[in-house]
Amino acid sequence: MLRILLDECLPKKIKVDLIKYIVVTVPEAGWSGKKNGELLKLAEQNFDVFITIDQNLVYQQKLFDKQIAVIVLSAVTNRYLDVKQLMPKVDAVLSKINKGEIILIENK
C-alpha cells in the first residue's frame, strides 16, 4: 500500500480524501518544524509520496535524485475546501506515480 506524508502546511482533514492509502502528517511523524531538506531526507526513508502546497520546494531542493515522489498542490489557499477540489486529480496521479517524480497539480 502506498505510504504518503502530508506536509504540515496542508489541512489534516485531507487524510479523509486519501482513505485508501497509508497517510501520515508531518506532525504525526514527529517532524514538525524540520526544514525541507531534512524533512525530505527523513521522508524518503519511510514514505513513497510527499504531498505539499509549498511551490518553492521545487526550486529550493534537488528533487530529481530523491527516492520519493513529490506532489505539489496549487490551490487558492491551503484551507480544506480549496485543497479538497484537487483531490480527484491527486487520486488519479497516485495510481501511477513513481519515486523521483515531481508532479504539480493545479485547479484548472
Stockholm file with secondary structure:
# STOCKHOLM 1.0

chainA/1-108         MLRILLDECLPKKIKVDLIKYIVVTVPEAGWSGKKNGELLKLAEQNFDVFITIDQNLVYQQKLFDKQIAVIVLSAVTNRYLDVKQLMPKVDAVLSKINKGEIILIENK
#=GR chainA/1-108 SS CCEEEECTTSCGGGGGGGTTSEEEEHHHHTCTTCCHHHHHHHHHHHCSEEEECCTTHHHHSCCTTCSSEEEEEECSSSSHHHHHTTHHHHHHHHTTCCTTCEEEEECC
#=GC SS_cons         CCEEEECTTSCGGGGGGGTTSEEEEHHHHTCTTCCHHHHHHHHHHHCSEEEECCTTHHHHSCCTTCSSEEEEEECSSSSHHHHHTTHHHHHHHHTTCCTTCEEEEECC
//
